[in-house]
Amino acid sequence: MNCQLALKEWNVVCEAIRRGQQIVLARKGGISEPEGEFELPKDRFWLYPTYFHEAGSKLNELGKKLLEDHPEFTQPPASAEVTLDLVCEVVEAIYIEDESKLRASLFEQVLNQEALTARFHYRNPGIHLLVIRAYEVTSPATVVPTEAMAGCKSWVELAESLDPGQLSPIVEEGSFEIRKNLLLSALKA
């Protein structure tokens, strides 16, 4: 299963996903997105860790602890190369128009209520929540960012389609299903 698409996400969020502490992504279109709106072009993608806009004030206690454990997340990378070692699969994509539903996602991510509310109200009220199943790969890829990958955008097209090798789920299937179903029940209630 080769993959050429990557989703840019804060390094601390990538680490929470790697540890199995986060199974949902809250997305709003970036400045460079067509018409400022988030789109989901594929349901499988690499996770592209970035330091752009990362701020501890936007994290809950779990996220702040991750930053404390990894102070390097707050610094620009020493190398221009980016290592891709997580692949995500979207198992459910939901557009939330009711702000009160955001609370249901708080226990499955490291963003705090204030950050989610700000994203929800950015430009127009509403936000995309992606319930993701994450996998560690046996063949991490290293990419050198290009000009096309820079800026405030969600998606980057990699120079070539990369083979991740064997995929190992971060969260065991039974646990993932329970967490996913609880989250979806709360979001759709």
Summary of the structure (lengths in Angstrom):
residues: 189
radius of gyration: 15.7
end to end distance: 35.2
largest distance: 45.6
contacts: 554
relative contact order: 0.25
helix: 34%
strand: 34%
